[in-house]
């Protein structure tokens, strides 16, 4: 018997915070997987080593907690018979359940008496103050690209009016390593959560299809990842690499903020979708995506190559950030080298800022390895 069911839709971080507020330290709480072990013991008593009279006795607990990752550890029939299984052998006060698949929710509604209480992650409502915070963060995290920052804020501004429940969809395009991904991370950080980043280019066709439309409950899916997002900012990298056959899955999402797959239904009305691609102009984007998909993009924002001066500023800032992490003797040694000066003079060689940062970082740690490891080892 279960006295109360609480369903939480949202991120792992928010669910754990919610549980701490709801569950007292002196209450008896069991994780779902412990309950499943008891259920398996009832199915196979000879294998469990538990006496039959113990298996028949009801266990009283104050709470049971089901986390989103738990569903992947059970067989499909557990989801379909969820209400019966959690009721079996247990008298519990409250069942807390995070991001239940559709079959679990249907089983709970059909098999339990009383109402289900619903809670979830609360994403910040956007207002002009929030936009100002995003703008300051972008200026701190992304060098140059002033027009891009203005266009991003302009695209997001409509969410402050409350007049629409559609998500904002922006395409960030241009060469690699000039700030597209960094912009998405900065916006998400401003809104208080880790960025949800999807990379369809890493998936084969069948894998991408299962991810988009949902397959086995134990596998990751686009809907499940969006339901568990920390912030309302979602980055889809290299959107042009998505198989065009999958684009129809995004139409309702971008039009109405709703996404439904085999296992989950997600509401994303006030979400910010940032898509990226490496095309050089809007005509190329439209040709690659097709008119139907292209028409659902609110704005295409071009990221240009950085100037030499901007690259030199990045060199200085990245160099300083590495130096802060070093020990005193390591800093003193690196300051005797010409690493900073060399990368300042040769910054224009690098079109990709990620590569520039990586090369400079490698140069610093190669010098440290030679001086503090190789030379010390040879002298020993």
Secondary structure, DSSP 4 states (H G I P E B T S, - for coil): -EEEEEEEES-HHHHHHHHHHHS-TTS-EEEHHHHHHHHHHHHTHHHH---HHHHHSPEEEEEEEE-GGGGGGS-HHHHHTHHHHHHTTEEEEEEEEES--HHHHHHHHHH--SPEEEEE--PPPP-HHHHHHHHHHHHHHS-S-HHHHHHHHHHHHGGGG----PPEEEEEEESTTSSHHHHHHHHHHHTTS--EEEEGGGS-HHHHHHHHH---TTS--HHHHHHT-SSSEEEEETGGGS-GGGTHHHHHHHHHSEEE-SS-EEE-TT-EEEEEE--SSHHHHHHHH-HHHHTT-SEEEEEPPPPHHHHHHHHHHHHHHHHHTS-HHHHHHHTTSSHHHHHHHTGGG-S-HHHHHHHHHHHHHHHHHIIIIIHHHHH-
